Amino acid sequence: MPILEFHCPSCDSRFEKLVLGSLPPDFACPKCAGKEVRRVFSRFAATGGGGALGNGAGDSGTASAGASGCSACSSRNCASCH
């Protein structure tokens, strides 16, 4: 049962919807009732044996890889940084 994310260009809002099978024919934006909603690719948090990846202090599990490391640790040299 995926939770999909949508964008409504009419009111520029983003919202999520639990989708069971296919979207209903009367699917519309919950804010403005616009019918021109588009599905967008969402960011997601990966989970491992102990829960969400990250430092556990409000970190969503997303990390920016690169020379400066990531927000998941202070050492800038963890598994999430690579």
Secondary structure, DSSP 8 states (H G I E B T S, - for coil): --EEEEEETTTTEEEEEE-SSS--TT---TTT--S--EEE------EETTEESS-SSS--S----STT--TT-SSS-SGGG-
